[in-house]
Amino acid sequence: MSSSPHSAWRSPGRPVRVGLTVGAVLAVAAAALFTVGPVRLGLASEASVPVGAITGLAGKCVDVDGANPANGTPVQLYDCNTTVAQSVSDPGDGTLRVLGKCLDALDFGTADGTAIQLWDCHGGPNQQWVINSAHDIVNPAADKCLDVRDNLSANRTRLQIWTCTGAANQKWIAKMAPVRSGGGTPSGFVVSEAQFNQMFPQRNSFYSYSGLTAALSAYPGFTTTGDDTVRRQEAAAFLANVSHETGALTGIVEENVANYGVYCDWSRPFGCPAGQGAYYGRGPIQLSWNYNYKAAGDALGIDLLHNPSLVQNDSSVAWKTALWYWNTQSGPGTMTPHDAMVNKAGFGQTIRSINGAMECDGKRPDQVGSRVSAYQRFTGILGVTPDGTLAC
């Protein structure tokens, strides 16, 4: 697959409601991460709140029991531990999400004591939440507040909705994040760091979120083209393919050392100045072959032909090479992966452009299935539906 970029890597009192609607409040709070327990009530100080968590009574966090993403999993209070089970995000549609699913009032209940659970996001009234000026988080359909049951502080105390009282077990602070034009996160990327960590909980530290966001400036159209759904779908598609190529971002270099000498095409006038075995697969998309290193380096203004090891030693450079291929190369396909997503040709076309000669048209349905599964999971985390055409 001489045109492909890579070799496969294996392995109390009514609060003032201030008249804010769900959309108005959460548009302000878009991309926010939530914390609970204002200092004025003697609860956890805002400075001590783990980023991405909701911290409340007794300094404990809102938590999904057992980090289980299944529908019906209880939402509870638990010691703060900075895991993905406590990483709450606001995508700006009125919902609050953990593990790619929504905080949901059980069975569309509106009565005091209705338990909060995790459930597939559907935008129903039992999944809508408004943050008001009194620091309540209110479910408008029930006109009730998110509440720690019985004012308890023990681990695994269930969360519920209850008539708003102004008590400490109903007070929440929203730590706002700046919102760029058109939405996004403080980094300007549609994927927050908490969501990235959720996608890749076991990743090699080389594949840093900061390295990825530093690389974004090389291709400003990436995940900024089209509406918010398209932008998030593109991010999910890119990261799903990257996940497949690297074993969920655990592998930096190609595992099969015996292949290293294969990726030098001496027929090219520039040869292989770094050595016969220097152009093996590296980085998020496993860039390989001397001509791909040269082309990527020329496009990025980095001499990768002579210094291919930069792709395994510099996180930002590694991410840039993956973005170079995604945004500019069609490989064995007929369009770039970026164009496939923004023009709605479908996720399957991104697979074809990356490794279609070896995987598509029934050649390796297991490999295609691996990419599709990751894409479906990542779109869930980002709160969008997958596009219609998944396989190739």
PyMOL commands that set and color helices and strands:
alter all, ss='L'
color gray80, all
select helices_A, chain A and resi 22-28+39-41+46-48+57-59+65-67+84-86+106-108+125-127+149-151+168-170+193-199+209-218+228-246+257-263+290-300+310-313+315-328+337-342+347-359+365-382
alter helices_A, ss='H'
color red, helices_A
select strands_A, chain A and resi 33-36+61-64+75-78+97-98+101-105+114-119+130-131+137-139+144-148+157-162+172-175
alter strands_A, ss='S'
color yellow, strands_A
deselect
rebuild
show_as cartoon
